[in-house]
């Protein structure tokens, strides 16, 4: 049986790197796409900015040229911004969507023709923030909610071809993502210090969250699973959170999130 060929975006650090390692451990031939990095033993690196459609097409073409097939696309590339909507520059908001959402779109568009041949699988990394919309991280939450909706729609489009599509939602995870967040406290005086307080709480939760290794192992398991699930949440407590948000009236659930983060 031929080894499955997997592409992991954002695979030079954090959850993406640990996902690539977990897929390697499970016998896959693994390529990671990222703007920086050099790969490591058993993981091939291709320099690629997922927001650049031509770079993405070229990178996917290189994988197929070298391996003759493509079986898995795992979209981990992303970053976060924070700040009040009122004081967030439109360019920053667009950049958030370009990387987190449209970067994933570019990669999947390039990969789908090859995945049809292998009846492969797409795994999009979303976030619990997709269902628990975090104040002062509005655009990050919106980008992850867009991933969930996109995933559900794409799953139905590709089902007749045998391509499975799902999204995985990690909760707070201890990675370099926290330090890399593009933070803005503009207008904090207007908002009574609530911007900095909200982000500080979120960052504390992230630093004490699950390990990137645990998240990567989970994502790799989902990627290689024969199950047909659509939305997966990592961790029992976060599964409970998502269930609670579904059961409670929207006004009440949003009030609770506001008490925590606003």
C-alpha positions as CSV (number, residue, x, y, z in Angstrom):
1,X,0.0,0.0,0.0
2,X,1.4,3.4,-1.0
3,X,2.2,5.8,1.8
4,X,-0.3,8.6,2.0
5,X,1.1,12.0,1.0
6,X,0.1,14.9,3.3
7,X,0.5,18.7,3.1
8,X,0.4,20.7,6.3
9,X,0.2,24.5,6.0
10,X,1.8,26.5,8.8
11,X,3.9,23.5,9.5
12,X,7.1,25.2,10.7
13,X,5.9,25.9,14.3
14,X,3.1,25.3,16.8
15,X,0.1,23.1,16.1
16,X,1.1,22.8,12.4
17,X,4.6,21.5,13.2
18,X,3.3,18.9,15.7
19,X,0.6,17.9,13.3
20,X,3.3,17.3,10.6
21,X,5.3,15.3,13.1
22,X,2.3,13.2,14.1
23,X,1.5,12.4,10.5
24,X,5.2,11.5,9.9
25,X,5.1,9.1,12.9
26,X,2.0,7.5,11.4
27,X,3.8,6.7,8.2
28,X,2.8,9.5,5.9
29,X,5.0,11.3,3.5
30,X,4.7,14.9,4.8
31,X,5.3,18.3,3.2
32,X,4.9,21.5,5.2
33,X,4.1,24.8,3.6
34,X,5.2,28.0,5.4
35,X,6.9,31.3,4.7
36,X,9.8,30.4,7.0
37,X,11.4,27.2,8.2
38,X,13.6,24.5,6.8
39,X,11.7,21.3,7.6
40,X,13.3,18.5,9.6
41,X,14.0,14.8,9.1
42,X,11.0,13.2,7.4
43,X,9.2,16.5,6.8
44,X,9.9,18.3,3.5
45,X,9.6,22.1,3.6
46,X,8.3,24.2,0.7
47,X,8.5,28.0,1.1
48,X,5.0,29.2,0.4
49,X,2.8,32.2,1.4
50,X,-0.7,30.8,1.5
51,X,-2.2,34.2,0.5
52,X,-0.3,34.0,-2.8
53,X,-2.3,31.8,-5.2
54,X,0.5,31.3,-7.6
55,X,2.9,30.2,-4.9
56,X,0.3,27.8,-3.6
57,X,-0.4,26.3,-7.0
58,X,3.4,25.9,-7.6
59,X,3.9,24.2,-4.2
60,X,1.1,21.7,-4.7
61,X,2.4,21.0,-8.2
62,X,5.8,20.3,-6.7
63,X,4.4,17.8,-4.2
64,X,2.5,15.9,-6.9
65,X,5.5,16.0,-9.3
66,X,7.7,14.5,-6.6
67,X,5.3,12.0,-5.1
68,X,2.8,11.3,-7.9
69,X,-0.2,11.8,-5.6
70,X,-1.8,13.8,-2.9
71,X,-4.0,12.3,-0.1
72,X,-4.3,14.8,2.7
73,X,-4.5,18.6,3.0
74,X,-4.3,19.9,6.6
75,X,-4.7,23.7,6.9
76,X,-3.1,25.0,10.1
77,X,-1.7,28.3,8.8
78,X,-3.1,31.3,10.7
79,X,-2.5,34.1,13.1
80,X,-4.5,36.4,15.4
81,X,-5.2,40.0,15.9
82,X,-6.9,41.7,18.8
83,X,-8.4,45.1,19.6
84,X,-11.7,46.9,19.5
85,X,-13.5,46.8,16.1
86,X,-13.8,50.6,16.2
87,X,-10.1,51.1,16.3
88,X,-8.9,48.2,14.1
89,X,-7.6,49.3,10.7
90,X,-9.5,47.8,7.7
91,X,-6.1,46.6,6.3
92,X,-5.4,44.6,9.5
93,X,-8.9,43.0,9.4
94,X,-8.5,42.1,5.7
95,X,-5.0,40.5,6.5
96,X,-6.6,38.4,9.2
97,X,-9.2,37.0,6.8
98,X,-6.6,36.7,3.9
99,X,-4.4,34.4,6.0
100,X,-6.9,32.5,8.1
101,X,-9.7,32.0,5.6
102,X,-8.6,32.8,2.0
103,X,-5.2,31.2,2.5
104,X,-7.0,28.0,3.3
105,X,-9.3,28.5,0.3
106,X,-6.2,28.9,-2.0
107,X,-4.7,25.7,-0.7
108,X,-7.8,23.6,-1.0
109,X,-8.6,25.0,-4.5
110,X,-5.1,23.9,-5.7
111,X,-5.4,20.5,-4.0
112,X,-8.9,19.4,-4.8
113,X,-8.2,18.2,-8.4
114,X,-5.5,15.9,-7.0
115,X,-7.6,14.7,-4.0
116,X,-10.3,13.6,-6.5
117,X,-7.9,11.1,-7.9
118,X,-7.1,9.6,-4.5
119,X,-10.5,10.2,-2.8
120,X,-8.5,12.1,-0.2
121,X,-9.3,14.3,2.8
122,X,-9.2,18.0,3.8
123,X,-8.8,19.0,7.4
124,X,-9.3,22.7,8.2
125,X,-8.1,23.9,11.6
126,X,-10.7,26.2,13.1
127,X,-11.1,27.2,16.8
128,X,-13.6,27.1,19.6
129,X,-13.6,30.9,19.0
130,X,-15.7,30.0,15.9
131,X,-18.7,29.2,18.2
132,X,-17.7,31.3,21.2
133,X,-17.2,34.7,19.6
134,X,-14.6,36.5,21.7
135,X,-15.0,40.3,22.1
136,X,-11.9,42.3,21.2
137,X,-10.9,39.3,19.0
138,X,-13.8,39.8,16.7
139,X,-12.0,39.4,13.4
140,X,-10.2,36.2,14.6
141,X,-13.5,34.7,15.7
142,X,-15.1,35.7,12.4
143,X,-12.3,34.1,10.4
144,X,-12.8,30.8,12.3
145,X,-16.6,30.9,12.0
146,X,-16.1,31.4,8.2
147,X,-13.9,28.2,8.2
148,X,-16.7,26.2,9.9
149,X,-19.4,27.3,7.4
150,X,-17.0,26.8,4.5
151,X,-16.2,23.3,5.7
152,X,-19.8,22.2,6.0
153,X,-20.6,23.5,2.5
154,X,-17.5,22.1,0.9
155,X,-18.2,18.7,2.4
156,X,-21.4,18.4,0.5
157,X,-19.9,19.7,-2.7
158,X,-17.1,17.1,-2.6
159,X,-19.0,14.1,-1.2
160,X,-19.8,12.6,-4.6
161,X,-16.1,12.4,-5.3
162,X,-15.3,10.6,-2.1
163,X,-13.4,13.5,-0.7
164,X,-14.1,14.0,3.0
165,X,-13.9,17.5,4.6
166,X,-13.9,18.4,8.2
167,X,-12.7,21.1,10.7
168,X,-11.0,20.7,14.0
169,X,-11.5,23.2,16.8
170,X,-8.8,23.5,19.3
171,X,-9.3,25.6,22.5
172,X,-6.6,27.4,24.4
173,X,-3.3,26.0,23.3
174,X,0.2,26.9,24.6
175,X,2.1,27.9,21.4
176,X,4.0,30.8,20.0
177,X,0.7,32.0,18.6
178,X,0.1,33.9,21.8
179,X,3.3,36.0,21.5
180,X,2.8,36.5,17.8
181,X,-0.7,38.0,18.1
182,X,-0.9,41.4,16.6
183,X,-2.3,43.3,19.6
184,X,-3.7,46.8,19.6
185,X,-4.9,48.6,22.7
186,X,-5.9,51.7,20.8
187,X,-9.0,53.2,22.5
188,X,-8.4,51.3,25.7
189,X,-9.1,54.5,27.6
190,X,-12.4,54.9,25.8
191,X,-13.3,51.3,26.7
192,X,-12.3,51.6,30.3
193,X,-9.4,49.2,30.1
194,X,-11.6,46.4,28.9
195,X,-9.5,45.8,25.7
196,X,-6.2,45.0,27.6
197,X,-8.0,43.1,30.4
198,X,-9.8,40.9,27.9
199,X,-6.7,40.0,25.9
200,X,-4.6,39.5,29.1
201,X,-7.2,37.0,30.3
202,X,-7.2,35.2,26.9
203,X,-3.4,35.0,26.8
204,X,-3.3,33.6,30.4
205,X,-5.7,30.9,29.4
206,X,-3.6,30.1,26.3
207,X,-0.4,29.9,28.1
208,X,-2.0,27.4,30.5
209,X,-3.8,25.5,27.8
210,X,-3.2,22.2,26.2
211,X,0.1,21.4,24.5
212,X,0.6,21.9,20.8
213,X,1.8,18.3,20.7
214,X,-1.6,17.1,22.1
215,X,-3.4,19.2,19.5
216,X,-1.2,18.0,16.7
217,X,-1.7,14.3,17.7
218,X,-5.5,14.8,17.7
219,X,-5.5,16.6,14.3
220,X,-3.4,13.8,12.8
221,X,-5.8,11.2,14.2
222,X,-8.7,12.9,12.6
223,X,-6.9,13.3,9.3
224,X,-6.2,9.6,9.1
225,X,-9.5,8.4,10.5
226,X,-12.1,6.7,8.4
227,X,-14.9,8.5,10.3
228,X,-17.1,11.0,8.5
229,X,-17.4,13.6,11.2
230,X,-17.6,17.3,10.2
231,X,-16.7,19.4,13.2
232,X,-14.4,18.1,15.9
233,X,-13.6,19.8,19.2
234,X,-10.4,19.0,21.1
235,X,-10.8,18.3,24.8
236,X,-13.7,17.3,26.9
237,X,-14.2,20.7,28.6
238,X,-14.3,22.5,25.2
239,X,-16.8,19.9,23.9
240,X,-19.0,20.8,26.9
241,X,-18.6,24.5,26.1
242,X,-19.7,24.0,22.5
243,X,-22.6,21.9,23.6
244,X,-23.7,24.5,26.1
245,X,-23.5,27.2,23.6
246,X,-25.8,25.2,21.3
247,X,-28.3,24.5,24.0
248,X,-28.5,28.0,25.6
249,X,-30.5,30.9,24.0
250,X,-28.1,33.0,22.0
251,X,-28.6,36.1,24.2
252,X,-27.7,34.1,27.3
253,X,-24.7,32.4,25.8
254,X,-23.4,35.7,24.5
255,X,-23.9,37.3,27.9
256,X,-21.8,34.6,29.5
257,X,-19.0,35.1,27.0
258,X,-19.2,38.8,27.6
259,X,-18.9,38.3,31.4
260,X,-15.7,36.3,30.8
261,X,-14.0,38.4,28.1
262,X,-15.7,41.8,27.9
